[in-house]
Amino acid sequence: MGEQHTVKFPQEVLDEYAALGVDLPALFSAGHLGTRMGVQIIEASADRVVGTMPVEGNTQPYGLLHGGASAVLAETIGSVGAMLHGGSSKIAVGVDLNCTHHRGARSGLVTGVATPVHRGRTSATYEIAITDEDGKRVCSARLTCVLKDAPTS
């Protein structure tokens, strides 16, 4: 589904995780569901995560972008931000996702931008704005993740 993008992480973040044997770009290539839906993470830091997803292949019976597809994009990029905020000793697990769908999209790519609303020791909340190729907002979402201790090998 379209060209492949390399996930962009700050070098110091890549180095921190690489020292632990974790390949962040591979880990956050959007996972199995995101891969099937064509999600691409194109920018990632604890302060801002940007991802895209094609409308084609992710529609409901009326030919519009499926609301669940917007939810997948929102949870994917919000979780990346929460994980980067938590650092290498934490994992981010989504516990609440709220999506408001404003307008339909029939073609092209939608872009999600996740920015933090709250970043604490045990939870992180991100607001996600999903827009169409004309910059019109398709969906507003909010994701809260709990930050759990990463399992030790």
Residue pairs with C-beta under 8 A, 6 or more apart in sequence:
1 37
1 38
1 54
1 56
1 57
2 38
2 40
2 54
2 109
4 40
5 40
5 41
5 42
5 52
6 25
7 24
7 25
7 28
7 29
7 41
7 42
7 44
8 42
8 43
8 44
9 24
9 25
9 44
9 45
9 84
10 45
13 24
13 45
13 84
14 24
14 25
16 87
16 88
17 23
17 24
17 88
18 24
20 88
22 88
28 41
28 44
28 80
28 83
29 35
29 41
30 37
30 39
30 40
30 41
30 51
30 76
31 76
33 72
34 72
34 73
34 76
37 53
37 57
37 58
37 69
37 72
37 73
38 53
38 54
38 57
38 58
39 51
39 52
39 53
39 72
39 73
39 76
40 51
40 52
40 53
41 49
41 50
41 51
41 76
41 77
41 80
42 50
42 51
42 52
43 49
43 50
44 50
44 80
44 81
44 84
45 81
45 84
46 81
46 84
46 85
46 116
46 119
47 81
47 115
47 116
48 81
48 113
48 114
48 115
49 77
49 78
49 80
49 81
49 84
49 112
49 113
49 114
49 126
50 77
50 111
50 112
50 113
50 114
51 73
51 76
51 77
51 80
51 111
51 112
51 114
52 109
52 110
52 111
52 112
53 69
53 72
53 73
53 109
53 110
53 112
54 108
54 109
55 65
55 105
55 106
55 107
55 108
55 109
55 110
56 107
58 65
58 66
58 69
59 65
59 66
59 69
59 106
60 66
60 67
62 104
63 106
64 104
64 105
64 106
65 104
65 105
65 106
65 110
65 138
67 99
67 101
67 139
70 99
70 101
70 110
70 130
70 138
70 139
70 141
71 97
71 99
71 141
73 110
73 112
73 128
73 130
74 97
74 99
74 112
74 114
74 128
74 130
74 139
74 141
74 143
75 94
75 97
75 143
77 112
77 113
77 114
77 126
77 128
78 94
78 97
78 114
78 126
78 128
78 141
78 143
78 145
79 92
79 94
79 143
79 145
80 114
81 114
81 115
81 116
81 124
81 126
82 92
82 124
82 126
82 143
82 145
82 147
83 90
83 91
83 92
83 145
85 92
85 116
85 119
85 124
85 147
86 92
86 124
86 147
88 150
89 149
89 150
90 147
90 148
90 149
90 150
91 147
91 148
91 149
91 150
91 151
92 124
92 145
92 146
92 147
92 148
93 145
93 146
93 148
94 143
94 144
94 145
95 123
95 144
95 145
95 146
96 142
96 143
96 144
97 141
97 142
97 143
97 144
98 141
98 142
98 143
99 139
99 140
99 141
100 139
100 140
100 141
101 138
101 139
102 137
102 138
102 139
102 140
103 132
103 136
103 137
103 138
104 138
105 132
105 138
108 132
108 133
109 133
110 130
110 131
110 132
110 133
110 138
110 139
111 130
111 131
112 128
112 129
112 130
112 141
113 128
113 129
113 131
114 126
114 127
114 128
114 143
115 126
115 127
116 124
116 125
116 126
116 127
117 125
117 126
117 127
117 142
118 124
118 125
119 125
120 147
121 147
122 146
122 147
123 144
123 145
123 146
123 147
124 144
124 145
124 147
125 142
125 143
125 144
125 145
126 142
126 143
126 145
127 140
127 141
127 142
128 139
128 140
128 141
128 142
128 143
129 137
129 139
129 140
130 137
130 138
130 139
130 140
130 141
131 137
131 138
132 138
